[in-house]
Amino acid sequence: MLVLLPPSEGKAASGRGAPLKPESLSLPGLAQARAAVLDELVELCVADEAKAQQVLGLSDGLRGELGKNAELRTAGTRPAGDIYTGVLYEALGLATMEPDAKRRARRSLLVFSGLWGAVRVGDRIPSYRCSMGVRLPGLGALATHWRGPMESVVPEVAGSGLVLDLRSAAYASAWRPKGEVAGRTATVRVLHSQLVDGVEKRSVVSHFNKATKGRIVRDLLVSGAQPKGPAALVETLRDLGFTVEAEAPAAAGRPWALDVVVAEIH
């Protein structure tokens, strides 16, 4: 099983470990594309802070984030799973997992990133600021920059198993499953169900969508479940206590779309 995750805007400070070693990151097929983004991002943030702030879409209150990017090559590092601290990652709770679940996380989770393309949670990286929606002056739109390298790298990582795609739209645009891989890919939408005047109303949630997805991934990793495809995933999630609605795609070679329905949002 391969689980595709978005990063989070919230990030821990860079660690005290050794500086970044690009050659140590997973998915070496992305190395050249990573170097191009890293070089331009560092140069931009060192040479012209005003322009960098505009390019990265940072408010004046976040201008200090530029310093992180300027020091990417020399800052300490920590595992990516510790760097990302947003809602999804809080619910995922990697730090509180037992060793077996942590090993499954290192093997199964792939975090997409505007700077790195994609990394595993065990890859050591510094804290940074660079979303997939950024358009660098030289390289252009990062989502477009990553599409070529991702075309061959991600299917290879996915192998022949289930792909659970929990990325947000911006990160999903950097790689979309096609053909046979798409047929064993499942996406998840979280719906909040509530009774209004005795009638069920459902709404798409945003903030709590991330928390629910984090809990889904945690439960899968902790349970040790290894569903072989989308249909098996539906049954596994139901066994884990989630309310899931899904239908097989009308045509082959398309991802399954799963709705996870929650009565409470937290």
C-alpha positions as CSV (number, residue, x, y, z in Angstrom):
1,M,0.0,0.0,0.0
2,L,1.3,3.5,-0.9
3,V,-0.4,6.5,0.8
4,L,0.1,9.9,-0.9
5,L,-0.1,12.8,1.5
6,P,0.1,16.6,1.2
7,P,2.6,18.4,3.3
8,S,1.5,21.0,5.9
9,E,2.1,24.7,6.0
10,G,2.9,24.4,9.7
11,K,6.4,23.0,10.2
12,A,8.7,22.4,13.1
13,A,12.0,24.2,13.3
14,S,14.9,22.6,11.6
15,G,16.6,20.1,13.7
16,R,20.1,19.9,15.1
17,G,21.1,17.0,12.9
18,A,23.6,17.1,10.0
19,P,22.7,19.5,7.2
20,L,20.8,18.3,4.2
21,K,22.3,15.5,2.1
22,P,20.2,15.6,-1.1
23,E,21.7,12.3,-2.2
24,S,20.3,10.6,0.9
25,L,16.6,11.4,0.0
26,S,14.3,8.7,-1.3
27,L,13.2,8.6,-4.9
28,P,16.6,9.4,-6.5
29,G,14.8,9.8,-9.8
30,L,13.7,13.2,-8.6
31,A,17.3,14.3,-7.7
32,Q,17.8,16.6,-10.7
33,A,14.4,18.3,-10.4
34,R,15.0,18.8,-6.7
35,A,18.4,20.4,-7.3
36,A,16.8,22.8,-9.7
37,V,14.2,24.0,-7.3
38,L,16.6,24.1,-4.3
39,D,19.1,26.2,-6.3
40,E,16.6,28.8,-7.5
41,L,14.8,29.0,-4.2
42,V,17.9,29.6,-2.1
43,E,19.3,32.1,-4.6
44,L,16.0,34.0,-4.7
45,C,15.7,34.2,-0.9
46,V,19.3,35.3,-0.5
47,A,19.4,37.9,-3.3
48,D,16.0,39.6,-3.2
49,E,13.8,39.2,-0.1
50,A,11.1,41.5,-1.4
51,K,10.8,39.5,-4.7
52,A,11.0,36.2,-2.8
53,Q,8.2,37.3,-0.5
54,Q,6.0,38.1,-3.5
55,V,6.8,34.9,-5.3
56,L,6.1,32.8,-2.3
57,G,2.9,34.7,-1.4
58,L,4.0,35.5,2.1
59,S,2.4,38.2,4.3
60,D,4.7,40.7,6.1
61,G,4.1,38.7,9.2
62,L,5.6,35.6,7.6
63,R,8.6,37.4,6.0
64,G,10.8,35.6,8.5
65,E,10.1,32.4,6.7
66,L,12.5,33.6,4.0
67,G,15.4,32.9,6.3
68,K,14.6,29.3,6.4
69,N,14.9,29.0,2.6
70,A,18.1,31.1,2.6
71,E,19.7,28.5,4.9
72,L,18.4,25.3,3.4
73,R,21.9,23.9,2.6
74,T,23.3,24.6,6.1
75,A,20.4,24.2,8.5
76,G,20.0,21.1,10.6
77,T,17.6,18.4,9.5
78,R,15.1,16.1,11.1
79,P,12.8,13.4,9.6
80,A,10.1,14.7,7.4
81,G,7.5,13.1,9.6
82,D,8.7,15.4,12.4
83,I,8.9,18.5,10.2
84,Y,5.3,18.5,9.2
85,T,3.1,19.6,12.1
86,G,-0.3,20.4,10.6
87,V,-3.7,19.0,11.4
88,L,-3.4,15.8,9.4
89,Y,0.0,15.0,11.0
90,E,-1.3,15.8,14.5
91,A,-4.0,13.2,13.9
92,L,-1.6,10.8,12.4
93,G,0.6,10.9,15.5
94,L,3.7,9.2,14.1
95,A,5.6,9.9,17.3
96,T,3.2,7.9,19.4
97,M,3.1,4.8,17.2
98,E,4.6,1.5,18.2
99,P,7.8,0.4,16.3
100,D,5.9,-1.9,13.9
101,A,3.5,0.9,12.9
102,K,6.4,3.3,12.5
103,R,8.1,0.9,10.2
104,R,5.0,0.6,8.1
105,A,4.7,4.4,8.0
106,R,8.3,4.8,6.7
107,R,7.5,2.2,4.0
108,S,4.1,3.3,3.0
109,L,3.8,7.1,3.3
110,L,4.9,9.5,0.6
111,V,4.6,13.2,1.2
112,F,4.4,15.5,-1.8
113,S,6.2,18.8,-1.7
114,G,6.8,21.9,-3.8
115,L,10.5,21.8,-2.9
116,W,11.3,18.1,-2.7
117,G,8.7,16.7,-5.1
118,A,8.0,13.8,-2.8
119,V,9.8,12.4,0.3
120,R,9.3,9.6,2.7
121,V,8.6,10.4,6.3
122,G,12.0,9.1,7.4
123,D,13.9,11.3,5.0
124,R,15.8,14.0,6.8
125,I,15.0,17.5,5.6
126,P,15.3,21.1,7.0
127,S,12.2,23.3,7.6
128,Y,11.3,25.3,4.6
129,R,8.5,27.4,2.9
130,C,7.6,26.6,-0.7
131,S,4.1,25.4,-1.6
132,M,3.2,23.5,-4.8
133,G,1.3,26.6,-6.0
134,V,4.5,28.7,-6.3
135,R,5.7,29.9,-9.7
136,L,9.4,30.5,-9.6
137,P,10.8,33.1,-12.0
138,G,13.1,30.6,-13.7
139,L,11.5,27.3,-13.4
140,G,7.9,28.4,-13.6
141,A,4.9,26.7,-12.0
142,L,6.2,24.0,-9.6
143,A,3.3,21.6,-10.3
144,T,4.3,21.6,-14.0
145,H,8.0,21.3,-13.1
146,W,7.3,18.1,-11.2
147,R,5.0,16.3,-13.6
148,G,7.7,15.0,-15.9
149,P,9.9,13.4,-13.2
150,M,6.9,12.1,-11.4
151,E,5.5,10.2,-14.4
152,S,8.0,7.5,-14.0
153,V,9.0,7.7,-10.4
154,V,5.7,7.4,-8.6
155,P,4.3,4.4,-10.5
156,E,7.6,2.6,-9.8
157,V,7.2,3.4,-6.1
158,A,3.6,2.3,-6.2
159,G,4.5,-1.1,-7.5
160,S,1.4,-3.4,-7.9
161,G,-0.5,-2.5,-4.8
162,L,-3.2,-0.1,-3.6
163,V,-2.6,3.7,-3.9
164,L,-4.5,5.7,-1.3
165,D,-4.4,9.3,-2.6
166,L,-5.1,11.8,0.2
167,R,-3.5,14.9,-1.4
168,S,-5.1,18.2,-1.7
169,A,-5.8,19.6,-5.2
170,A,-2.6,21.6,-5.6
171,Y,-0.4,18.6,-4.9
172,A,-2.5,16.2,-6.8
173,S,-1.8,18.3,-9.9
174,A,1.9,17.3,-9.8
175,W,1.0,13.7,-10.5
176,R,-2.2,12.0,-11.6
177,P,-2.5,8.3,-11.7
178,K,-3.2,6.9,-15.2
179,G,-4.3,3.6,-16.7
180,E,-3.7,0.5,-14.6
181,V,-2.3,2.5,-11.6
182,A,-5.5,4.6,-11.6
183,G,-7.6,1.5,-11.4
184,R,-6.1,0.6,-8.0
185,T,-6.1,4.1,-6.7
186,A,-8.6,5.4,-4.2
187,T,-9.3,9.0,-3.2
188,V,-11.2,10.1,0.0
189,R,-13.7,12.8,0.6
190,V,-14.9,13.5,4.1
191,L,-18.6,14.4,4.6
192,H,-20.2,15.7,7.7
193,S,-23.7,14.3,8.3
194,Q,-26.2,16.1,10.5
195,L,-29.9,16.1,11.0
196,V,-31.6,19.4,10.2
197,D,-35.4,19.4,10.9
198,G,-35.3,15.7,10.8
199,V,-33.7,15.6,7.4
200,E,-30.1,14.4,6.9
201,K,-27.8,17.1,5.4
202,R,-24.3,16.4,4.3
203,S,-21.5,19.0,3.8
204,V,-17.9,18.8,2.8
205,V,-15.5,19.7,5.6
206,S,-12.1,21.3,5.2
207,H,-10.1,21.6,8.4
208,F,-11.7,18.5,9.9
209,N,-11.2,16.7,6.6
210,K,-7.5,16.7,7.3
211,A,-7.9,15.4,10.8
212,T,-10.2,12.5,9.6
213,K,-7.7,11.6,6.9
214,G,-4.9,11.5,9.5
215,R,-7.0,9.2,11.7
216,I,-7.7,6.9,8.7
217,V,-4.0,6.6,8.0
218,R,-3.1,6.0,11.6
219,D,-5.7,3.3,12.0
220,L,-4.5,1.5,8.9
221,L,-0.9,1.6,10.0
222,V,-1.6,0.6,13.6
223,S,-3.9,-2.2,12.6
224,G,-1.3,-3.6,10.1
225,A,-4.0,-3.9,7.5
226,Q,-2.8,-4.4,3.9
227,P,-5.8,-4.1,1.6
228,K,-4.8,-5.1,-1.9
229,G,-7.1,-2.7,-3.8
230,P,-9.8,-0.1,-3.4
231,A,-12.6,-2.6,-2.8
232,A,-10.6,-4.3,-0.1
233,L,-9.8,-0.8,1.4
234,V,-13.5,-0.1,1.7
235,E,-14.1,-3.2,3.7
236,T,-11.0,-2.6,5.8
237,L,-12.1,0.9,6.7
238,R,-15.5,-0.3,7.7
239,D,-13.9,-3.0,9.9
240,L,-12.0,-0.2,11.5
241,G,-15.2,1.6,12.4
242,F,-15.5,4.2,9.6
243,T,-18.7,4.8,7.6
244,V,-17.7,4.5,4.0
245,E,-19.7,4.8,0.8
246,A,-18.2,3.9,-2.5
247,E,-19.0,2.5,-5.9
248,A,-16.6,1.0,-8.5
249,P,-15.8,3.5,-11.3
250,A,-18.0,3.3,-14.4
251,A,-15.0,2.7,-16.6
252,A,-11.7,0.8,-16.1
253,G,-8.6,2.8,-15.5
254,R,-10.2,5.4,-13.2
255,P,-9.7,5.9,-9.5
256,W,-12.3,4.9,-6.9
257,A,-13.9,7.8,-5.0
258,L,-14.6,7.0,-1.4
259,D,-16.9,9.1,0.9
260,V,-16.2,8.8,4.6
261,V,-19.2,10.1,6.5
262,V,-18.8,11.5,10.0
263,A,-21.5,12.5,12.4
264,E,-19.1,14.6,14.6
265,I,-16.2,16.8,13.5
266,H,-13.2,17.1,15.8
